[in-house]
Amino acid sequence: MVFKYSFLLIALFSINAFSQNMVQELRNKIINEKNDSKRAILTSELAQINRFYDPQKSVKQVMEAISLVKKKGTTEEIAQVYLNSIKVFKKADSLHLMIKYADDALLLSNQSTNNLLKGNANQLKGFAELNLNNEQKAYNYFYKSLSFFEKANANAELAKTYYYLFGIFAEKGDLDKERIFALKSLELSQKCNNADLLCTSYQAMGTLYYDMYLNSKKSNHFKKAIHYFEKAEQIFTKRRNEIVTLNQYAIICLNIADIYLKDYQPQYKESIIKYSNLALQNAKEIKDFSVISNVFLIQSEIARKDGDTTLQEKLLHTAENEWKSMQFKDTYLLTSLYETLSHFYETHNNTSLALYYYKKFMDSYQNLNSTKEKSDLRLLEAKFESKKKEEQLRLLTQKNKLQQNLNYLSIAIALLLLVGLAFVNSTFRYKLKFEKQKLILLETQKEEAELVAKLKEEEKARIEAENKLIDAQKIQLQKKLITNALQIEHKNELLKDLGEKFDDIKYEGNTQFKLQNILRTEMKLDSDIEKLRKELQDINPIFINILNEYSQNKLTALDIKYCSAIHAQLDTKQIAALFNVEPESVRMSKYRIKQKLALRKDQDLADFLKFIQVEV
């Protein structure tokens, strides 16, 4: 038997029936909504639901929504309506419109900063490419959407995208990547705790382990496949009110029954009957005749395996009758059903009915091929339109890039001209400034030269004045020395006469000796004074100026005389006799002079005065 509903196909494309509460809620919102753009978005959402019941009506609704949102809608609102239209056009087999609005939505989303919108635009563009059998392009867009969803912290959309990626690699039989994306989808579904996503993610895990079982034939893989499908069934049972796709439960149960059927063993019969009946019960509630027909096909296969031909025939005809009740005929299902009936009657030697159903099968098969050819033609047209649009986008992108480059070039030329003008202006201003600075520098140099010349003249005049002052001081000093010398000479002659007279007079006792001693002392002092006179003649007046500088002009005229006597190497007693003072007074004067000259206590004044004379 060729059973149309494989579990993977059901898991991936299982949005067949929605909660009527949701439909009614949307209708009420549309009636009460006053804003045209928001009403257009709600209408496009309703069209998405209606696509399963009346594809043509849903196309009409979505076109109305597009027309309405284009009038006053923002870029993001228009993009959102376009995104809602993509699956509507897919269901109506209008693939060229599907790809057109997928492209338009993607372009509009690129103008937005809304990461969630950008993620949805890339995800649904991937969905559109997947339906054009462009798996690599679909993968690229799905993968690109992930980064936007991560920025928007949209875990539900991330789970859904990973589910799409899982489907791509499940079809290819790439178990490694199938496992990666199934686990990612489950992890994020658990994180956002979305009942619908948990159901589909557990089905993905069931599919993964069944694929692993087909590859390895390990019983633990088979058990895990069943385990995950049963987990999906439990989620639906516990959280039915949160499930949007009401036929989800029937599809889960069909998947479990189908797994058991494909690896049929007698002990599996009970489970197949159980899950097929659960699927049948759910399908009858929501009037999903496609699922009902498939349930009877599964059960007819069980009857065949049990050898119950009567029950098998009855179930096959029941499936046929249920198919006739379908609002939208499933040609794949009918072709499979007629082939099964033809094979059944051929096996049981009922040639007329076998031939009858074979003809039905051939007509259905031809119709299927015709439908497939039309679908393939529409697919080719959509691909052509997609490539045409991509080429237009590429040319437009190149044109925009060229225009952008031309704009950049124009801006660059304008900037260069401005920079050039600024440079010329700056150079001119700099040149003027340089010339001005040069003139100022020349004036300054001239003034400095004049000032230096003036300072030199003033310095020369100062030196001449100092030299004149020194000469005057020296002349004055020499005059004093000459006067003193004359006085000393006169005194010495007087003392000499007195000495001669003392020799002629006879004195009592030692009186004459004392007088002679006084005369000798006085004569020695005169000798010392003469020595001092000669020393002072050699003293440069500059020596006196240096002393004044060292003492900061604190030395008195008497201090200068003391310094001269010390410099002449007279001792304290001689200096005391010279200045007619007590020796103690001379010592105090020395101490005071050392303080004025800022000398240390251990520093000798006579040595310091010699040092000054050496400098002079």
Buried (B, 14 or more C-beta within 10 A) or exposed (E): BEBBBBBBBBBBEBBBBBBEEBBEEBEEBBEEBEEBBBBBBBBBBBBBBBBBBBBEEBBBBBBBBBEBBEEEBEBBBBBBBBBBBBBBBBBBBBBBBBBBBBBBBBBBBEEBEBBBBBBBBBBBBBBBBBBBEBBEBBBBBBEBBBEBBBEBEBBBBBBBBBBBBBBBBBBEEBBEBBBBBBBBBBBBBBEBEBBBBBBBBBBBBBBBBBBBBBEEEEEEBBEBBBBBBBBBBBBBEEBBEBBBBBBBBBBBBBBBBBBBBEEEEEEBBEBBBBBBBBBBEBBBEBEBBBBBBBBBBBBBBBBBBEEBEEBBBBBBBBBBEBBEEBEEBBBBBBBBBBBBBBBBBBEEEBEEBBEBBBEBBBEBBEBBEEBBEEEEEBBEEBBEBBBEBBEEBEEEEEEEEEEEEEEEEEEEEEEEEEEEEEEEEEEEEEEEEEEEEEEEEEEEEEEEEEEEEEEEEEEEEEEEEEEEEBEEBBEEBEEEBEEBBEEBEEBBEEBEEBBEEBEEEEEEEEEBEEBBEEBEEBBEBBEBBBBBBEBBEEBEBBBBBBBBEBBEEBBEEEBBBBBBBBBBEBEBEBBBBBBEEEBEBBEEBBEBBBEBBEBEEEEEBBEBBEEBBEEE
